[in-house]
Amino acid sequence: AAASMSGGRNSQLASDCLAFDKIISEVGMICKRPNKYGKLDDEAKSDCEGEDLESNETVTKSKNEVQDGKKIEDIKIITRVFEQTVLVHQKKRECKNEKKTQENISPYSAAQLEDYSEKEKASAQHIRDWIEEISNPCSEMASKLQAAYSFCLPAAAVAAVDQSSGQKQGFLMRENFKSKDGRKCIREVFYAGGLRHGFYREMFEDNQLKMFGRFANGAKVGSQWTWCEGDGYLIGEVDEDDRAHGDSTVFLYPDHTACILAKFIHGSMVLGKLASLTGVYKEFGLLIPEVNVAEDAASYSYQPSSSRVITASPLLRDPYEQRYVFVKDSQTPGAGQGLWAKTKIVKGQLFAFFNGVKVHQLHADIETVMMYESDYLIKLNENLDLDIKYEDALLSNYCATLVHKACHSFLPNSAFTRTWHPRFGLIMALTAKQDIEAGQEVFVCYNMKLAYAPQWYQQQWFCHLRENLSWAETRILDWTMTRARLAGVPIEIPPPHTGGGR
């Protein structure tokens, strides 16, 4: 797969070089321009080889300076021609890719992508079975692998030796530690001679898998399985801070079938391409996915948002999201565009992403909401919100992610969840609360603070209380007065609909 990636770049370079040769032949023999004697420079040089130039030293010096100047000018011309040729070919490729992008991955296209192949489905099932095994708190996979592969693992620098058998022995230990974000974790790891040496598993306090892999002489070596928030996985080498670091790291999307093969440097994706699963193999007992990258696959890199720029490539669609959703007018009157399922989405599946510019929260939520009004503003963590600027809400300006097109409902079929994405970093996403069939609209509850919510949201809320929850008017009044008193902001209760029986 790595060879395929480099092969694509080499083929482009070869194409540019061939085009350059063609241009040179069309331009003519620039380097052999006739001199003032009517001969080519090479012929003139040959004629002058046997001549006595001592008497014409000054004339010869001037002539050489002129010829050197011509050669320098020739080199400049050749350089300009080459640069222009490369730019022309790059522009043609960009136009071709842009046309292909518009045809194949338009956010408005409801056409389903080609289904995963049988080989991909079979490989994905092996991966799901493996994840289920290593994620099970009761599983003893680390011990099983240690027993099965300890004889072929690299020797420990300092080994504990069983005097009776004369063989190197390891022992399993449980360690408590905290992750970099402060979460409590437990590590099960084998030791040898006072060093972590062998297979290990790290889990969060809530029994969510964190990492699974192998130590050698105190350091994590080889491919590691790293869980990513949102149920994606990174499979590859890591640095001393447990960040992805290597040329052939695989990122598995939450469906555990779609994947990206990428080069990571200290946790940042430098170059990634959409890949397809072709099989699995074992590395010291650890399951490793085999992938293949198409030569014309789009390239991705780590492009997180800032407070001003949503992403460096706003029109480059996410390859996973485009498989599951598209945009068309919402069935909700007056709501404008909505998000729709392109294919069946199963309950619990993360299927679409919400990326936005970063908004740093102020000291109090009230101040932040009052000073920064937006229908798209969503909380990311205790310090940051994500928001879609007005101009980025237009798909002609931004379509890298599409969740901002999902319409609100107090009876939604999806919910917001936080996720980590190799291109955008920590962002928000949608997870299905129930099975969503192809052709159904995706709804999500915006969860706005009622006191600061726009009028349309407040009206829908009170309509929801009356029609869906069947609250009495007295209960609605008491609830609203309590919320208004806590927020310090009056909340107006709209009257019931005429003919509603209230």
C-alpha positions in Angstrom: 0.0 0.0 0.0 2.8 2.4 0.8 4.4 1.5 -2.5 1.1 2.4 -4.2 1.1 5.8 -2.5 4.7 6.6 -3.6 4.0 5.1 -7.0 1.3 7.6 -7.6 3.7 10.5 -6.9 6.4 9.0 -9.1 4.1 8.5 -12.0 3.1 12.2 -11.8 6.7 13.2 -11.7 7.4 11.0 -14.8 4.5 12.6 -16.6 5.8 16.1 -15.8 9.3 15.1 -17.1 7.9 13.7 -20.4 5.9 16.9 -20.9 9.0 18.9 -20.2 11.0 17.0 -22.8 8.2 17.6 -25.3 8.2 21.3 -24.6 12.0 21.5 -25.0 11.8 19.7 -28.4 9.2 22.2 -29.5 11.1 25.2 -28.3 14.1 24.1 -30.3 17.8 23.6 -29.5 18.0 26.5 -27.1 21.4 25.5 -25.8 22.7 25.4 -29.4 21.8 28.8 -30.6 23.9 29.9 -33.7 26.7 32.3 -32.8 27.8 35.3 -34.8 30.0 33.1 -37.0 26.9 31.2 -38.2 27.9 28.0 -36.4 26.4 26.3 -33.3 28.2 26.8 -30.0 29.5 23.2 -30.0 30.8 23.5 -33.5 32.5 26.8 -32.8 34.1 25.3 -29.7 35.4 22.4 -31.8 36.8 24.8 -34.5 38.6 26.8 -31.8 40.2 23.9 -30.0 43.4 24.1 -32.2 43.6 27.8 -32.7 46.2 30.0 -31.1 44.2 32.6 -29.0 47.1 34.2 -27.2 47.2 37.1 -29.5 43.5 37.7 -29.2 43.2 37.3 -25.4 41.1 40.3 -24.9 38.7 39.5 -27.7 38.4 35.9 -26.5 37.7 37.0 -23.0 34.9 39.2 -24.2 33.5 36.5 -26.4 33.5 34.0 -23.5 31.7 36.4 -21.3 29.1 36.9 -23.9 28.7 33.1 -24.4 28.6 32.6 -20.6 25.9 35.2 -20.4 23.9 33.4 -23.2 24.3 30.1 -21.3 23.0 31.7 -18.1 20.1 33.2 -20.0 19.4 29.8 -21.7 19.3 28.1 -18.2 16.8 30.7 -17.0 14.6 30.1 -20.1 14.7 26.4 -19.6 13.8 26.8 -15.9 10.9 29.0 -16.7 9.6 26.6 -19.4 9.9 23.7 -17.0 8.1 25.5 -14.2 5.3 26.6 -16.5 4.9 23.1 -17.8 4.6 21.6 -14.3 2.1 24.3 -13.4 0.0 23.6 -16.5 -0.1 19.8 -15.7 -0.9 20.4 -12.1 -3.7 22.7 -13.1 -5.1 20.0 -15.4 -4.9 17.4 -12.7 -6.6 19.8 -10.2 -9.4 20.5 -12.7 -9.8 16.8 -13.4 -10.0 16.0 -9.7 -12.4 18.9 -9.0 -14.7 17.6 -11.8 -14.5 14.1 -10.4 -15.2 15.4 -6.9 -18.3 17.3 -8.1 -19.6 14.3 -9.9 -18.9 11.6 -7.3 -19.1 13.1 -3.9 -21.5 16.1 -4.2 -23.2 16.7 -0.8 -26.5 16.8 -2.7 -26.0 13.4 -4.3 -28.3 10.7 -2.9 -26.6 8.0 -5.0 -25.3 5.2 -2.9 -21.6 4.5 -3.1 -20.4 1.0 -4.1 -21.0 -1.5 -1.4 -18.1 -2.9 0.5 -16.7 -6.0 -1.2 -17.0 -9.5 0.3 -13.3 -9.4 1.2 -13.8 -6.1 3.0 -16.8 -7.4 4.9 -15.0 -10.6 5.9 -11.9 -8.6 7.1 -14.1 -6.1 9.0 -15.8 -9.0 10.8 -12.4 -10.4 11.9 -11.5 -6.9 13.2 -14.8 -6.6 15.1 -14.3 -10.0 16.7 -10.7 -9.0 17.7 -11.9 -5.6 19.1 -14.6 -7.4 21.1 -12.1 -9.8 22.5 -9.4 -7.3 23.6 -12.1 -4.8 24.9 -13.8 -7.4 27.1 -12.8 -6.6 30.7 -12.9 -10.4 31.5 -10.7 -11.3 28.6 -7.3 -12.7 29.2 -6.0 -12.0 25.7 -2.7 -10.5 27.0 -1.9 -13.6 29.0 -2.9 -15.9 26.1 -0.6 -14.0 23.7 2.2 -14.0 26.3 2.0 -17.8 26.7 1.8 -18.4 23.0 4.5 -16.0 21.7 6.9 -15.4 24.6 9.4 -17.8 23.1 9.8 -15.8 19.9 9.7 -12.3 21.5 13.0 -10.3 21.7 15.0 -11.1 24.8 14.7 -8.7 27.8 17.7 -6.6 28.6 17.6 -8.0 32.2 15.7 -11.3 32.4 14.1 -13.0 35.4 15.3 -16.7 35.2 13.6 -19.6 36.7 16.4 -21.6 38.3 14.5 -24.9 38.0 13.8 -24.7 34.3 16.4 -22.3 33.2 13.9 -20.4 31.0 13.0 -16.8 31.1 9.8 -16.1 33.0 7.4 -13.1 32.9 4.8 -12.1 35.4 1.6 -10.1 35.0 1.1 -6.9 37.0 -1.8 -4.4 37.3 -0.8 -0.8 37.5 -3.0 2.3 38.1 -2.1 5.5 36.2 -3.8 8.6 34.7 -4.0 9.4 31.0 -2.9 12.8 29.7 -6.4 14.1 30.0 -6.6 13.1 33.7 -8.7 10.0 33.4 -8.0 7.1 35.7 -6.7 4.0 33.9 -5.5 0.4 34.6 -2.7 -1.3 32.9 -2.2 -5.1 32.8 1.4 -5.7 31.6 4.0 -8.4 31.8 7.3 -7.7 33.4 10.7 -9.3 33.0 13.8 -8.3 35.1 12.1 -5.2 36.4 11.1 -3.9 33.0 7.7 -4.0 31.2 8.4 -6.7 28.6 5.6 -8.5 26.9 1.9 -7.9 26.0 -0.2 -5.3 27.8 -3.7 -3.9 27.9 -4.7 -0.4 29.1 -8.3 0.4 30.0 -10.1 3.4 31.3 -11.8 3.3 34.7 -15.2 2.7 32.9 -13.7 -0.4 31.2 -13.3 1.3 27.9 -10.3 0.0 26.0 -7.5 2.5 25.8 -4.5 0.6 24.2 -3.4 -2.9 23.5 0.0 -4.0 22.3 3.5 -5.1 23.3 6.3 -3.7 25.4 10.0 -4.6 24.9 12.5 -3.5 27.5 10.2 -0.8 28.9 9.1 0.7 25.6 6.0 0.1 23.4 7.2 -1.5 20.2 5.6 -2.7 17.0 2.0 -2.0 16.1 -0.4 -0.9 18.9 -4.2 -0.7 18.9 -5.3 2.7 20.2 -9.0 3.5 20.8 -10.1 6.9 19.6 -13.0 8.7 21.0 -16.0 8.0 18.8 -15.1 4.3 18.4 -12.4 4.7 15.7 -9.0 2.9 16.1 -5.4 3.7 15.2 -3.2 0.7 14.4 0.5 1.4 14.1 3.6 2.5 15.9 3.5 5.1 18.6 6.1 7.5 20.2 7.0 7.8 23.8 3.9 9.8 24.5 1.6 7.1 23.0 0.9 9.3 19.9 0.7 7.7 16.4 4.1 8.0 14.8 5.0 6.0 11.7 4.7 5.8 7.9 2.0 3.1 7.7 -0.6 3.8 10.4 -4.2 2.6 9.7 -7.1 4.7 11.0 -10.3 2.7 11.2 -13.5 4.7 11.0 -16.3 3.8 13.4 -17.9 1.2 11.1 -14.5 -0.6 11.3 -14.5 -1.1 7.5 -13.7 2.3 6.0 -10.1 3.2 6.7 -7.2 5.6 5.9 -3.6 4.6 5.5 -1.5 7.5 6.6 1.9 8.8 7.8 1.7 10.2 11.3 4.4 12.3 13.0 3.9 12.6 16.8 0.1 12.3 16.5 -0.5 14.5 13.5 -1.5 13.0 10.1 1.0 14.3 7.5 -0.4 12.4 4.5 -3.3 10.0 4.4 -5.3 8.3 1.6 -8.5 6.4 1.6 -7.8 2.7 1.6 -9.8 -0.6 1.4 -9.4 -3.7 3.6 -7.9 -6.6 1.7 -7.3 -9.0 4.7 -5.8 -9.3 8.1 -2.6 -10.9 9.4 -0.9 -11.5 12.8 2.1 -9.7 14.2 3.3 -11.6 17.3 -0.4 -12.6 17.7 -1.8 -9.1 17.3 -4.3 -8.7 14.5 -3.2 -6.2 11.8 -5.4 -5.1 8.9 -4.0 -5.3 5.4 -5.1 -2.4 3.2 -4.8 -1.2 -0.4 -4.7 2.4 -1.6 -5.8 3.4 -5.0 -3.4 5.6 -6.9 -6.0 8.3 -7.6 -7.2 8.4 -4.0 -7.6 11.9 -2.5 -5.1 13.0 0.0 -5.9 14.1 3.6 -3.8 15.7 6.3 -4.3 17.2 9.8 -6.1 20.5 9.2 -7.8 21.5 12.5 -9.9 24.6 12.7 -8.9 27.8 14.4 -11.0 30.7 15.7 -11.2 32.1 12.2 -10.6 29.3 9.7 -12.8 26.1 9.7 -10.3 24.0 7.7 -7.7 24.5 5.0 -9.7 22.3 2.6 -13.3 23.3 3.1 -14.6 21.5 0.0 -12.9 18.2 0.5 -15.6 15.8 1.7 -14.9 13.3 4.4 -14.8 9.8 2.7 -16.7 8.1 5.5 -19.5 10.6 5.9 -20.2 10.7 2.2 -21.1 7.0 2.3 -24.0 7.6 4.8 -25.6 11.1 4.3 -26.5 13.7 1.8 -28.3 17.1 1.9 -31.7 18.1 0.5 -34.6 20.2 1.6 -36.0 19.3 5.0 -39.5 17.9 5.4 -39.9 20.4 8.3 -41.8 23.5 6.9 -39.5 26.6 6.8 -36.4 24.8 8.0 -34.5 25.0 4.7 -32.0 22.2 4.0 -31.8 19.0 6.0 -29.6 16.0 6.4 -30.8 12.6 5.0 -29.6 9.0 5.2 -28.1 7.7 2.0 -28.0 4.1 3.2 -29.2 2.3 6.3 -27.6 3.5 9.5 -27.8 1.0 12.4 -28.5 2.0 16.0 -25.4 3.1 17.9 -23.4 3.9 14.8 -21.5 7.2 14.5 -22.2 8.3 10.9 -21.6 12.0 10.4 -19.3 14.8 11.7 -19.7 18.4 13.0 -16.6 20.5 12.5 -16.5 24.2 13.2 -14.4 27.2 14.2 -13.3 27.2 17.8 -14.9 29.6 20.2 -13.2 29.9 23.6 -15.7 30.0 26.4 -15.7 33.0 28.8 -15.8 32.6 32.6 -19.5 32.1 32.6 -21.8 30.3 30.2 -24.3 33.2 30.4 -21.8 35.7 29.2 -20.7 33.4 26.4 -24.2 32.8 25.1 -25.2 36.5 25.4 -22.1 37.8 23.6 -21.9 35.0 21.0 -25.3 34.2 19.5 -25.5 31.5 16.9 -27.9 28.7 16.0 -24.9 26.4 15.2 -22.9 26.9 18.4 -22.3 23.6 20.2 -20.2 22.8 23.3 -17.1 20.7 22.7 -15.6 20.6 26.2 -15.3 22.8 29.3 -13.2 25.3 27.4 -14.2 25.3 23.8 -17.3 25.5 21.6 -17.6 24.8 17.9 -19.5 27.1 15.6 -20.3 27.4 11.9 -19.9 31.0 10.6 -22.6 32.4 8.3 -20.5 32.0 5.2 -19.5 28.5 6.1 -23.1 27.4 6.4 -23.3 27.5 2.6 -22.3 24.2 1.0 -20.7 26.1 -1.9 -18.2 27.4 0.7 -17.9 24.4 3.1 -19.0 20.8 2.8 -16.1 18.9 4.5 -18.6 17.9 7.1 -22.4 18.1 7.0 -23.9 17.7 10.4 -24.6 21.5 10.5 -27.4 20.7 8.0 -29.3 18.4 10.4 -32.5 19.9 11.5 -33.7 20.1 15.1 -36.4 17.9 16.7 -37.4 17.1 20.3 -38.0 13.5 19.1 -34.7 12.9 17.3 -33.4 9.8 15.7 -29.7 10.8 16.4 -27.7 12.5 19.2 -24.6 14.5 19.4 -21.4 12.8 20.6 -17.8 13.8 20.8 -15.3 12.1 18.5 -11.6 12.3 17.4 -10.9 12.6 13.7 -7.4 12.4 12.2 -8.1 15.4 9.9 -10.0 17.7 12.2 -8.9 16.6 15.7 -11.5 16.6 18.5 -14.9 17.5 17.1 -18.6 16.6 17.4 -20.5 14.0 15.5 -23.9 12.2 15.2 -24.7 8.8 16.6 -27.9 7.0 15.6 -30.4 6.5 18.5 -32.3 4.0 16.4 -32.0 2.4 13.0 -32.3 5.0 10.3 -33.4 3.7 6.9 -32.1 5.0 3.6 -34.2 8.0 2.5 -35.1 9.0 6.0 -34.3 12.5 7.3 -31.8 12.8 10.2 -33.0 14.8 13.2 -31.1 15.8 16.3 -32.0 17.8 19.4 -30.0 21.0 19.6 -30.1 21.1 23.4 -30.1 24.9 23.6 -30.6 26.8 26.9 -34.2 27.8 26.7 -33.6 31.3 28.2 -31.2 32.2 25.4 -32.6 30.1 22.6 -34.1 31.8 19.5 -37.8 32.3 19.3 -38.4 29.4 16.9 -36.7 27.0 19.3 -38.8 28.2 22.3 -42.0 27.8 20.3 -41.1 24.3 19.3 -40.3 23.5 22.9 -43.7 24.6 24.3 -45.4 22.8 21.4 -43.5 19.7 22.4 -44.6 20.0 26.0 -48.2 20.4 25.0 -48.5 17.9 22.1 -45.9 15.2 22.8 -45.7 15.3 26.6 -49.3 16.4 27.3 -48.2 18.9 30.1 -51.0 21.0 31.6 -50.7 24.7 31.3 -50.2 25.1 35.1 -47.2 22.7 35.0 -45.8 24.6 32.0 -46.1 27.9 33.8 -44.4 26.6 37.0 -41.6 25.0 35.0 -40.9 28.1 32.9 -40.9 30.5 35.9 -38.3 28.3 37.7 -36.1 28.3 34.6 -36.4 32.0 34.1 -35.6 32.7 37.8 -32.5 30.5 37.6 -31.3 32.2 34.4 -32.2 35.7 35.4 -33.9 36.2 32.1 -37.7 36.3 31.4 -39.1 33.6 29.2 -42.3 34.3 27.3 -44.8 31.4 27.0 -46.5 31.4 23.6 -50.3 30.8 23.7 -51.7 27.4 22.7 -52.7 26.9 19.1 -56.3 27.8 18.3 -58.5 24.8 18.4 -56.0 22.7 20.4 -58.5 22.1 23.2 -56.6 24.2 25.7 
